[in-house]
């Protein structure tokens, strides 16, 4: 994941070098950054939900999303566990941005001192944004 972020950052920097720092280039770079974060968040959310589903039922769905034949009996315990998992993901999605902001602020001050400049998002900040998005999508 870190390697993918580094390669795409290098590609965007090369685009800036060849095309300049015009408004269109900056809009493209910003859109690419947001798309990267959203794609990683969607991937993490999907994998998290599938892992939770397997942990609760012991069975994964087929390509069409059906679980036939059922290898388990659906009980109210399954419903309670799914509901509880949703509440936990929702609570994490609400609290994670504040914790992530504090962490990024602390890292920024350690790295640059009191005068932090506006710079390209780091791999860590993209990962933190992706985790926040994944938590929101999983709840």
N, C-alpha and C positions, 0 to 999 in steps of 0.2 A: 504494500500500500504506500509506504514511504517512497519507494522507487517510482511508482506511478506519479505521485505528486511531484517528485523532483523532475521527472522527464517532462511533464506538462508545463511546469514552471519554466524550464529551459526553453521549451517551444514558444511560450508566450513572450519571454524576454527576447528571443531571436526575432519574433514578429515586431516587437517594439523597436529593436535596433534597425530592422530593414524598412519599416513603415513609418517610423517616427512615433511621437506621442500625441497623435491627434485624438479628437473626441471619439471617432469611430473605433479606433484601436483600443482605447480605454474601455469603451462600452463592450467590445468583444471580449476583452480580458476579464472584465467583471462578470459577464454572462457565463464564461467558461468556468470561472472560479465557483460560481453558484451552482452550475450544473454538476461539477465534480462532487461538491458536497452533497447535493441532493441524490446523486446516483449511489454514492457510498452509504448514505443514510438509508436509502431504500433497500440496498443489499443487506446491510446489517439488521434492519428490521425484519426482512423476510427470513433470514437465517435464525434470528432470535425466536420468532414466532414458530417456525418449523421445529426448532429444538425443544421449545416448551411443549408444543403439541405432542412430539414424540415422548418426552419425559412423562407427560400426563397419561397418554394412552398406550404407549408402546408400539404404535403403528403410524406409519406415514401414509398420506394419501397417494393415489396413483397420478398419472399425468393429467387426468381430468378433474382431480380434486376429490374424488370419491374414495371412501374407505371400505370397499366391499371386497371380500366378505369381512365383516367386523370380527376382530380377534378378541374383543373385550365387550363387556356389558356396560352400557352407559348408565351411570348412576347420578344421583344428586351431588355426590362428592366431586365428580368431574365438573359439574356446573359451578360448584362453589370454588374449586381450584382455578377455573378459568376466570371467574369473576374477580377473585382475589388477585390473580396475576394482572388483570387489567387495571385494577386499582393501584397496585404497586407500580406498574409502568407509568400510570398517570401521575402519581406522586413524584416519581423520579423525573418525569418530563417537566414538571412544574418547578422542582427544586434545582435541577441540574444547571439551567442557564445561570442562575445566581452564583452557584459554586464555580462554574466554569469562568465566569467573568472575574471573580476574585482571583482564581488561579492565573488567568491570562494577565491580569493587572500586576500580580506579584512577579511573574516571569518577566514581563515587560520592564518593570522597574529594576530588577536585578540585572537585566541585560543592558539596558540603556541609561540607567540612572533616572533622574527625575524628568529629563527631557526626552520623552519617547516621540519619535517622528512617525508620520504615516508611512507605512511601508507595505509591501506585498504580504498577503497572509502567509504565515508559516505553515509547515506541515502539521505542527501540533495544533494550531488554531483551526485548521481544516478538519482535523480528526475530532477535535472537541465539538465543532459544529455538527459534524456527521453523527456523532454519538447522541447529541441532543435531538437531532432530527429523527434518528432511529428510535429513540425512546418515545417521541411524540407519535410516530407512525405505529409503534407496537401497542400503544394503549388503546 
